[in-house]
Amino acid sequence: MTPFTSKHALAGSIFAGLIGTVASAAAQVAPPDFSSHQAGWAGMNGGGPFFEPVPGVTPGPVTTDPAHPFVPNGVGKQPTFRIADLTNPNLMPWVKEHMKKENDEVISGKKTGFTPHSSCQIAGVPMFMGYGGGNPIIFLQTPKEIWMIFSGDMQVRRVYMDVPHSANPNPSWYGESVGHYEGDTLVVDTIGLNDKTVADIYRTPHTDKMHVVERWRMVDNGEGMESVFTVEDPGAFYRPWTAMRRYRRVQYDDIPENVCAENNQQFDYLIPVAKTPDF
């Protein structure tokens, strides 16, 4: 019988290390391919770009005032606009005051309850997650960048992968989004947002201190997707709130080019119009 020596111990350690490396590599989950098989992602919960609460997580998003229930199109009843429930204790006083004025004007018929995007304005974050109704969201993924394209009017978000945030990004419509993969999940962190957008379909205002973290992953064996996100804004909300948006896979042979044409006669958020030519 050959005696056990230090050489045998070394060889055994190397072999065990190789086995451990292979097992570790096998256990790693490949990053999700949101664009595989020319997929687009359409909203599952219907009725417009609203956000759902995440079960067991509070506080959640703004919801509908039960005294003014929302009635969507196509159900055989008179459609209504969404009226925000202002009993939400997470809204700061100035936010409630702003939204009450909006609610009162919509209820009285003085104005409509459309969002700025109805007049082709930029969605911003997190409102972008609400899209994907009849016009799905499409992902283009590369190692360095991910583009999220809303096919309704070709709005594009750019997520820069595996890089830190800038020290002081200038506020912009879509802010600065950086991302990384955590197993089967795409994590996106966005700062540097301006205060010209709204946070949701209830036209909830926010400040330029808003910070949004999203977690995108495929569910239902790749036939569905969900985005769970947390919104922090110490100038508008007492606590960070969490919501989600769910999507279903739709196939695309080609990405259609859709143009958003403003309608300044029916919507409250107007596109600037020049009264005299500038040439």
Buried (B, 14 or more C-beta within 10 A) or exposed (E): EEEEEEEEEEEEEEEEEEEEEEEEEEEEEEBBEBBEEEBBBBBBBEBBBBBBBBEEEEBBBBBBBEEBEBBEEEEEEEEBBBBBBBEBEBBBEEBBEBBEEBBEBBBEEEBEBBBBBBBBBBBBBBBBBBBBBEBBBBBBBEEEBBBBBBBBBBBEBEBBBEEEBEEEEEBBBBBBBBBBBEEEBBBBBBBBBBBBBBBBBBBBBBBBBBBBBBBBBBEEEBEBBBBBBBBBBEBBBEEBBBBBBBBBBBEBEEBEEEEBEBEEEEBBBEEEEEEEEEE
